[in-house]
Amino acid sequence: MLDFRPILLVNGLLLTTLGAAMLIPTLVDLSAGHSDWGVFAASTLLTLFMGVSLALTNWGSGDRLSLKEAFLLVVMAWILLPAFSALPLTFSGLNLSYTDAYFEAMSGLTTTGATVIVGLDDAPPGILLWRSLLQWLGGLGIVFMAIALLPMLQVGGMQLFKVEAFDTAEKVLPSAAQIAGSLSSLYIAFTFFCALFLWSSGMDAFDAINHAMTSIATGGFSTHDASIGYFDNAAIDIVLIMAMIVGSIPFLLYIQAVQGKPLALWKDSQVRVFLSILVLLVLCLTIYQNSYEINDGLGERVLYASFNVVSILTGTGYTNHDYASWGSFVVVLFFVIMFIGGCAGSTSCGVKIFRLQVLMASMHAQIKQIVHPHGVFVPRYNGRPITDSVAASVMGFFFLFFFCFGIIAILLNLTGLDFLTSVSAAGTTISNVGPGLGDIIGPMGTFAPLPDASKWILSVSMLIGRLEVFTVLVLLSPSFWRN
């Protein structure tokens, strides 16, 4: 039988953390003399009250967590946190409906980066900071979930990355504090240095802090409607390219590097494949721009290609140029690579590089088996054999991921959206990328014009994509709820 006490305890602690985080934009708006500080203050008190109440009433129940409870905990947290995160957005001077506010909050916490807010350049500083904080906190939560929970839940082949400290579900909560400290310290350090470099490159301090948080989290929220194109600064673009790449590499490898194993980063085949794909795509787009004389000069072409490839592949979603104007080839290419994502154990999104590696290795072994029926061919990942359960889990993930993508696209079309908007919106939200295609939700557009029904569907799509599909869909199985 499901024990809801540890689930409610952890959700209470998470809500308490969220409420404490609301104090930051409260103080920012108060110091700026903006009336929205009162909205943040009220939201802070309500969120803290709910969080502390849940934590205190269930205190002492967090020593054990069953497999089913772990699934339910993850999904409940990612539904409940946006519900409270949306409160200051709803009652702020932006006059957003709760639907729009929940969409924005879900986009923030899942680090998707799709937005419904128009007029960011004139928005209150507290709101801008709150959006960035949501992505920053969401990115940290995603990394921890990828290290502690998803491998234990064996979601989509993530069992390849199981850490001994989280060997069983019962060990998750007691072991969490052991790694949370070093992970959080590393995350904060990356954010600090990114903000420092952005400030040194020409951003003001406020913009530098916001973009440091959303780039390390590979989230993509900006403080300006024109995104990074607002700054028109090559140095800023280069710093953000590096920050997005840093956020897309497994954080456990950084911890190993700090602990005296600097070669761990390069020895990981997932990282090597990820960086190779980036270089190949940048080279391809640079040659394409040269061939069709798009943009001026080789330096500008390399910069635009690098920035937008990294932004889309990592799922960040920043834009510094309207790449939709480069031609249909680029539009199709970016639509395809938005599904790939970065490495497992990072803040990035998509299907992840390791799953492509497992799929290719399994296909290669199968082809060799067909050619040499009596041979024994074992697919490998990072030098280790890929078990049948991992291969089957990855195959199942690919099927369910694209099946959900198709269903979401159909549902969006039924709400009245055109084909391009429906397909690209489904793709960009389930991949947690941000901008879609077309005139409405393209790199220069927003999701504001979409009907409310579409926004709720897309909120679910972001949730499914961020929680690796299986984590959400398993709750729909009747057998999950049986004793």
Secondary structure per residue as TSV (DSSP state, phi and psi in degrees):
chain	resnum	aa	ss	phi	psi
A	1	M	-	360.0	138.5
A	2	L	-	-67.4	133.4
A	3	D	-	-104.9	110.4
A	4	F	H	-81.0	-10.2
A	5	R	H	-62.0	-49.7
A	6	P	H	-65.3	-30.2
A	7	I	H	-65.5	-46.1
A	8	L	H	-69.0	-34.2
A	9	L	H	-61.6	-50.9
A	10	V	H	-64.8	-40.7
A	11	N	H	-64.6	-34.8
A	12	G	H	-64.5	-42.4
A	13	L	H	-64.9	-39.4
A	14	L	H	-66.5	-40.9
A	15	L	H	-66.0	-36.2
A	16	T	H	-63.6	-42.1
A	17	T	H	-62.6	-43.2
A	18	L	H	-62.3	-43.7
A	19	G	H	-62.4	-40.2
A	20	A	H	-64.1	-37.2
A	21	A	H	-65.6	-29.6
A	22	M	H	-65.0	-21.3
A	23	L	H	-63.8	-29.4
A	24	I	H	-65.4	-55.2
A	25	P	H	-64.5	-25.6
A	26	T	H	-60.0	-48.4
A	27	L	H	-68.9	-34.7
A	28	V	H	-65.0	-46.0
A	29	D	H	-67.4	-36.0
A	30	L	H	-64.3	-43.7
A	31	S	H	-68.7	-28.2
A	32	A	H	-84.6	-5.5
A	33	G	T	74.0	24.0
A	34	H	-	-94.7	137.7
A	35	S	T	-66.6	-16.2
A	36	D	T	-66.6	-8.8
A	37	W	H	-60.6	-33.3
A	38	G	H	-66.2	-37.6
A	39	V	H	-63.6	-45.2
A	40	F	H	-65.0	-38.8
A	41	A	H	-62.9	-45.6
A	42	A	H	-64.8	-41.5
A	43	S	H	-64.6	-36.7
A	44	T	H	-61.7	-47.9
A	45	L	H	-63.2	-43.5
A	46	L	H	-64.7	-44.5
A	47	T	H	-66.8	-42.5
A	48	L	H	-64.1	-40.0
A	49	F	H	-61.0	-47.5
A	50	M	H	-65.2	-44.2
A	51	G	H	-64.3	-48.3
A	52	V	H	-65.4	-38.9
A	53	S	H	-61.8	-47.5
A	54	L	H	-63.1	-40.5
A	55	A	H	-68.0	-45.7
A	56	L	H	-68.5	-40.1
A	57	T	H	-71.0	-17.2
A	58	N	T	-119.3	17.9
A	59	W	T	-64.7	138.8
A	60	G	T	90.7	3.8
A	61	S	-	-107.2	12.5
A	62	G	-	-99.2	16.1
A	63	D	S	-78.2	-27.3
A	64	R	-	-130.5	144.3
A	65	L	-	-145.5	115.2
A	66	S	-	-75.9	170.1
A	67	L	H	-61.1	-45.6
A	68	K	H	-63.1	-41.0
A	69	E	H	-66.0	-32.9
A	70	A	H	-65.9	-42.3
A	71	F	H	-59.3	-48.9
A	72	L	H	-65.5	-37.4
A	73	L	H	-59.5	-47.8
A	74	V	H	-61.6	-47.5
A	75	V	H	-67.6	-44.0
A	76	M	H	-60.5	-41.2
A	77	A	H	-62.3	-42.6
A	78	W	H	-79.1	-7.7
A	79	I	H	-95.3	-41.0
A	80	L	H	-72.6	-41.7
A	81	L	H	-62.6	-44.9
A	82	P	H	-63.0	-30.8
A	83	A	H	-61.4	-40.5
A	84	F	H	-84.4	-31.5
A	85	S	H	-64.1	-25.6
A	86	A	H	-76.7	-16.6
A	87	L	H	-58.6	-52.3
A	88	P	H	-64.9	-28.9
A	89	L	H	-69.8	-36.4
A	90	T	H	-67.5	-43.9
A	91	F	H	-97.8	6.5
A	92	S	S	-76.4	179.2
A	93	G	T	-70.5	-5.3
A	94	L	T	-74.0	-17.0
A	95	N	-	58.0	44.1
A	96	L	-	-82.3	146.1
A	97	S	-	-72.3	165.3
A	98	Y	H	-65.5	-32.0
A	99	T	H	-60.1	-49.1
A	100	D	H	-63.8	-41.0
A	101	A	H	-65.9	-40.9
A	102	Y	H	-66.9	-40.9
A	103	F	H	-58.2	-46.5
A	104	E	H	-64.3	-41.7
A	105	A	H	-67.7	-42.2
A	106	M	H	-64.0	-40.6
A	107	S	H	-62.5	-36.0
A	108	G	H	-70.1	-53.0
A	109	L	H	-68.4	-28.8
A	110	T	T	-88.1	2.7
A	111	T	T	55.5	35.6
A	112	T	-	-75.5	-51.8
A	113	G	-	95.4	-0.2
A	114	A	-	-72.4	138.2
A	115	T	-	-130.7	152.5
A	116	V	-	-112.5	0.4
A	117	I	-	-89.0	126.9
A	118	V	-	-111.0	135.4
A	119	G	-	93.8	39.0
A	120	L	G	-62.2	-31.5
A	121	D	G	-61.7	-26.5
A	122	D	G	-110.5	7.9
A	123	A	S	-72.6	153.4
A	124	P	-	-60.2	144.6
A	125	P	H	-61.2	-33.6
A	126	G	H	-63.3	-40.7
A	127	I	H	-65.7	-44.4
A	128	L	H	-61.2	-43.1
A	129	L	H	-68.5	-36.7
A	130	W	H	-63.9	-41.8
A	131	R	H	-61.3	-42.7
A	132	S	H	-67.9	-39.9
A	133	L	H	-62.6	-39.1
A	134	L	H	-59.9	-44.6
A	135	Q	H	-68.4	-38.2
A	136	W	H	-65.0	-46.2
A	137	L	H	-66.8	-39.2
A	138	G	H	-62.9	-40.9
A	139	G	H	-62.4	-42.8
A	140	L	H	-64.1	-42.0
A	141	G	H	-64.2	-36.1
A	142	I	H	-67.4	-42.3
A	143	V	H	-62.3	-46.0
A	144	F	H	-64.3	-40.8
A	145	M	H	-62.2	-39.7
A	146	A	H	-68.6	-27.4
A	147	I	H	-87.1	-41.8
A	148	A	H	-96.2	-42.1
A	149	L	T	-101.0	-51.1
A	150	L	H	-61.2	-40.1
A	151	P	H	-62.6	-39.0
A	152	M	H	-67.5	-35.0
A	153	L	H	-80.5	-6.9
A	154	Q	T	57.0	47.1
A	155	V	-	-87.2	115.9
A	156	G	T	56.4	35.4
A	157	G	T	87.7	4.3
A	158	M	G	-67.2	-11.7
A	159	Q	G	-62.2	-15.1
A	160	L	G	-61.0	-22.7
A	161	F	G	-111.1	24.4
A	162	K	-	-65.1	133.0
A	163	V	-	-100.3	139.6
A	164	E	G	-56.4	-34.4
A	165	A	G	-63.6	-23.1
A	166	F	G	-117.2	45.0
A	167	D	S	-66.9	-34.3
A	168	T	S	-132.4	164.3
A	169	A	G	-61.5	-33.7
A	170	E	G	-65.6	-22.1
A	171	K	G	-89.3	-9.3
A	172	V	H	-61.3	-56.8
A	173	L	H	-66.7	-45.6
A	174	P	H	-64.3	-30.8
A	175	S	H	-86.5	-12.7
A	176	A	H	-59.2	-43.4
A	177	A	H	-64.7	-24.0
A	178	Q	H	-66.3	-35.3
A	179	I	H	-105.7	-19.8
A	180	A	H	-61.6	-37.1
A	181	G	H	-62.8	-51.4
A	182	S	H	-67.4	-36.9
A	183	L	H	-65.2	-45.6
A	184	S	H	-65.2	-40.9
A	185	S	H	-61.6	-43.0
A	186	L	H	-64.0	-43.6
A	187	Y	H	-62.3	-43.8
A	188	I	H	-65.4	-40.4
A	189	A	H	-63.4	-44.4
A	190	F	H	-59.8	-43.0
A	191	T	H	-64.4	-42.7
A	192	F	H	-61.2	-49.2
A	193	F	H	-68.2	-34.8
A	194	C	H	-63.5	-44.8
A	195	A	H	-61.7	-40.1
A	196	L	H	-62.9	-44.9
A	197	F	H	-67.9	-37.7
A	198	L	H	-65.9	-41.9
A	199	W	H	-63.8	-40.3
A	200	S	H	-67.3	-24.0
A	201	S	T	-89.3	-4.3
A	202	G	T	128.4	-9.3
A	203	M	-	-75.9	151.5
A	204	D	-	-76.3	168.3
A	205	A	H	-60.3	-41.7
A	206	F	H	-64.1	-49.2
A	207	D	H	-62.7	-38.6
A	208	A	H	-63.4	-43.3
A	209	I	H	-65.0	-45.0
A	210	N	H	-62.5	-47.0
A	211	H	H	-74.2	-26.9
A	212	A	H	-64.3	-43.3
A	213	M	H	-65.3	-42.4
A	214	T	H	-82.4	-17.2
A	215	S	H	-85.7	-42.1
A	216	I	H	-63.3	-34.7
A	217	A	T	-81.0	0.5
A	218	T	T	43.6	47.4
A	219	G	-	-96.1	-50.4
A	220	G	-	100.2	-4.8
A	221	F	-	-64.3	137.6
A	222	S	-	-121.5	169.5
A	223	T	S	-95.2	5.0
A	224	H	S	-136.5	147.2
A	225	D	T	-60.9	-34.5
A	226	A	T	-83.9	8.0
A	227	S	G	56.3	-138.0
A	228	I	G	-73.6	-19.0
A	229	G	G	-61.2	-20.7
A	230	Y	G	-60.5	-36.3
A	231	F	T	-82.9	-30.1
A	232	D	-	47.4	53.8
A	233	N	-	-135.8	115.7
A	234	A	H	-63.6	-37.0
A	235	A	H	-63.2	-41.5
A	236	I	H	-64.1	-42.4
A	237	D	H	-58.1	-43.6
A	238	I	H	-66.2	-42.5
A	239	V	H	-61.3	-42.2
A	240	L	H	-69.2	-34.8
A	241	I	H	-58.7	-47.0
A	242	M	H	-64.8	-40.4
A	243	A	H	-65.2	-41.4
A	244	M	H	-65.1	-38.3
A	245	I	H	-66.4	-42.9
A	246	V	H	-58.4	-42.5
A	247	G	H	-70.0	-15.9
A	248	S	T	-99.4	5.0
A	249	I	S	-106.4	142.3
A	250	P	-	-53.0	127.6
A	251	F	H	-71.7	-24.9
A	252	L	H	-62.8	-31.8
A	253	L	H	-67.6	-35.2
A	254	Y	H	-64.4	-41.5
A	255	I	H	-62.4	-42.4
A	256	Q	H	-63.0	-39.3
A	257	A	H	-63.8	-42.1
A	258	V	H	-65.4	-32.1
A	259	Q	T	-82.9	8.4
A	260	G	T	107.4	14.8
A	261	K	-	-123.9	67.0
A	262	P	T	-63.5	-25.0
A	263	L	T	-78.8	-5.3
A	264	A	H	-59.4	-34.9
A	265	L	H	-62.3	-46.4
A	266	W	H	-79.8	-27.6
A	267	K	H	-71.7	-20.1
A	268	D	-	-76.1	119.4
A	269	S	H	-65.4	-28.9
A	270	Q	H	-62.3	-41.7
A	271	V	H	-67.2	-43.1
A	272	R	H	-63.1	-42.2
A	273	V	H	-66.2	-42.1
A	274	F	H	-58.9	-49.2
A	275	L	H	-67.0	-34.6
A	276	S	H	-65.4	-41.6
A	277	I	H	-62.4	-42.3
A	278	L	H	-58.7	-49.5
A	279	V	H	-62.0	-43.2
A	280	L	H	-62.7	-43.7
A	281	L	H	-68.1	-40.9
A	282	V	H	-63.0	-43.5
A	283	L	H	-61.6	-43.4
A	284	C	H	-62.0	-45.9
A	285	L	H	-71.5	-32.1
A	286	T	H	-66.1	-44.4
A	287	I	H	-62.6	-40.1
A	288	Y	H	-61.5	-45.8
A	289	Q	H	-63.7	-39.5
A	290	N	H	-63.2	-41.7
A	291	S	H	-64.2	-38.2
A	292	Y	H	-104.8	9.6
A	293	E	T	53.2	46.9
A	294	I	-	-91.5	131.3
A	295	N	S	66.6	168.2
A	296	D	S	-108.6	120.6
A	297	G	S	83.8	151.9
A	298	L	H	-65.1	-40.4
A	299	G	H	-60.6	-44.8
A	300	E	H	-65.7	-38.4
A	301	R	H	-66.5	-42.4
A	302	V	H	-64.2	-42.2
A	303	L	H	-64.4	-48.8
A	304	Y	H	-63.1	-41.7
A	305	A	H	-63.3	-47.0
A	306	S	H	-62.3	-48.7
A	307	F	H	-62.8	-48.6
A	308	N	H	-73.9	-33.6
A	309	V	H	-64.4	-48.3
A	310	V	H	-62.1	-42.7
A	311	S	H	-62.0	-45.0
A	312	I	H	-76.7	-44.2
A	313	L	H	-63.9	-39.7
A	314	T	T	-80.1	-9.0
A	315	G	T	80.4	16.7
A	316	T	-	-73.4	-52.8
A	317	G	-	91.2	8.4
A	318	Y	-	-62.9	153.8
A	319	T	-	-133.2	137.0
A	320	N	S	-119.9	1.6
A	321	H	S	-164.4	147.0
A	322	D	-	-78.3	86.3
A	323	Y	G	-67.0	-15.4
A	324	A	G	-64.5	-21.4
A	325	S	G	-84.1	-1.5
A	326	W	G	-81.3	-11.3
A	327	G	-	122.1	165.9
A	328	S	H	-65.4	-30.9
A	329	F	H	-60.1	-45.0
A	330	V	H	-67.6	-39.9
A	331	V	H	-60.6	-46.7
A	332	V	H	-65.8	-42.8
A	333	L	H	-59.8	-47.4
A	334	F	H	-67.2	-33.3
A	335	F	H	-63.6	-37.9
A	336	V	H	-71.8	-47.3
A	337	I	H	-73.7	-16.2
A	338	M	T	-63.9	-22.8
A	339	F	T	-79.0	-19.9
A	340	I	T	-72.1	-55.2
A	341	G	-	79.8	-169.5
A	342	G	-	-103.2	-144.1
A	343	C	-	-93.1	153.4
A	344	A	T	-67.5	143.3
A	345	G	T	85.7	10.6
A	346	S	S	-115.8	-176.6
A	347	T	S	-84.4	-3.9
A	348	S	-	-73.6	178.4
A	349	C	-	-133.1	-156.5
A	350	G	S	79.8	-166.2
A	351	V	S	-77.0	-14.8
A	352	K	-	81.3	144.7
A	353	I	H	-62.2	-41.1
A	354	F	H	-62.6	-31.9
A	355	R	H	-69.1	-36.8
A	356	L	H	-64.1	-38.8
A	357	Q	H	-64.9	-44.1
A	358	V	H	-63.4	-42.2
A	359	L	H	-62.8	-46.2
A	360	M	H	-66.0	-40.7
A	361	A	H	-64.3	-40.6
A	362	S	H	-67.4	-40.7
A	363	M	H	-64.5	-41.4
A	364	H	H	-63.0	-42.7
A	365	A	H	-65.4	-37.3
A	366	Q	H	-67.8	-39.9
A	367	I	H	-64.3	-43.5
A	368	K	H	-64.6	-33.6
A	369	Q	H	-66.1	-35.9
A	370	I	H	-68.7	-41.5
A	371	V	H	-70.0	-38.2
A	372	H	S	-123.0	82.4
A	373	P	T	-57.0	-28.2
A	374	H	T	-94.3	-0.9
A	375	G	-	-81.6	163.7
A	376	V	-	-118.7	114.9
A	377	F	-	-123.7	119.9
A	378	V	-	-109.7	117.2
A	379	P	-	-66.9	145.4
A	380	R	E	-130.7	149.9
A	381	Y	E	-131.0	123.9
A	382	N	T	55.6	34.1
A	383	G	T	84.3	-6.5
A	384	R	E	-105.1	144.7
A	385	P	E	-62.4	142.0
A	386	I	-	-91.8	117.7
A	387	T	-	-72.3	160.8
A	388	D	H	-62.0	-35.2
A	389	S	H	-66.8	-38.5
A	390	V	H	-66.9	-46.0
A	391	A	H	-60.7	-43.4
A	392	A	H	-65.9	-37.7
A	393	S	H	-65.5	-40.6
A	394	V	H	-67.4	-43.4
A	395	M	H	-60.1	-43.4
A	396	G	H	-63.6	-37.4
A	397	F	H	-62.3	-48.0
A	398	F	H	-57.8	-44.0
A	399	F	H	-62.6	-50.0
A	400	L	H	-68.0	-36.3
A	401	F	H	-59.7	-51.1
A	402	F	H	-78.8	-23.6
A	403	F	H	-66.2	-46.5
A	404	C	H	-62.8	-39.9
A	405	F	H	-57.0	-45.4
A	406	G	H	-65.0	-43.6
A	407	I	H	-63.5	-43.3
A	408	I	H	-63.7	-41.5
A	409	A	H	-61.8	-41.2
A	410	I	H	-64.8	-45.2
A	411	L	H	-62.2	-39.5
A	412	L	H	-64.7	-39.7
A	413	N	H	-62.9	-35.0
A	414	L	H	-69.4	-20.7
A	415	T	T	-83.0	-1.4
A	416	G	T	108.6	2.9
A	417	L	-	-79.6	149.1
A	418	D	-	-72.2	169.6
A	419	F	H	-59.8	-49.4
A	420	L	H	-62.5	-44.2
A	421	T	H	-65.1	-41.9
A	422	S	H	-62.3	-49.3
A	423	V	H	-68.1	-45.6
A	424	S	H	-70.6	-35.1
A	425	A	H	-65.9	-42.2
A	426	A	H	-62.3	-44.0
A	427	G	H	-66.4	-43.5
A	428	T	H	-74.1	-28.5
A	429	T	H	-84.4	-40.7
A	430	I	H	-71.0	-22.2
A	431	S	T	-92.6	-5.2
A	432	N	T	56.6	47.8
A	433	V	-	-97.7	-51.9
A	434	G	-	128.2	-92.3
A	435	P	-	-72.0	146.2
A	436	G	-	-105.1	-146.3
A	437	L	S	-124.3	158.7
A	438	G	H	98.0	179.8
A	439	D	H	-74.2	-26.5
A	440	I	H	-83.7	-56.0
A	441	I	H	-112.7	18.9
A	442	G	S	-67.1	-176.1
A	443	P	T	-58.9	-22.1
A	444	M	T	-104.7	5.4
A	445	G	-	-111.6	-173.3
A	446	T	-	-137.3	173.8
A	447	F	S	-92.0	5.1
A	448	A	T	-58.2	-40.7
A	449	P	T	-70.8	-11.8
A	450	L	S	-68.8	147.5
A	451	P	-	-66.1	159.2
A	452	D	H	-59.0	-38.8
A	453	A	H	-59.5	-40.3
A	454	S	H	-64.1	-39.7
A	455	K	H	-66.8	-37.4
A	456	W	H	-68.7	-39.7
A	457	I	H	-61.4	-42.9
A	458	L	H	-69.6	-31.0
A	459	S	H	-63.7	-42.2
A	460	V	H	-65.1	-38.6
A	461	S	H	-61.8	-42.3
A	462	M	H	-63.0	-40.6
A	463	L	H	-63.6	-45.9
A	464	I	H	-61.6	-46.0
A	465	G	H	-65.3	-41.3
A	466	R	H	-69.9	-33.4
A	467	L	T	-94.9	19.9
A	468	E	T	62.7	35.1
A	469	V	T	64.6	-63.9
A	470	F	H	-57.1	-40.5
A	471	T	H	-58.7	-34.6
A	472	V	H	-85.3	-47.2
A	473	L	H	-67.9	-25.8
A	474	V	G	-63.8	-27.1
A	475	L	G	-70.9	-17.6
A	476	L	G	-84.3	-6.2
A	477	S	-	-82.2	127.5
A	478	P	G	-58.5	-32.8
A	479	S	G	-65.2	-24.3
A	480	F	G	-63.7	-34.6
A	481	W	G	-91.3	-4.8
A	482	R	-	-79.9	151.0
A	483	N	-	-70.5	360.0
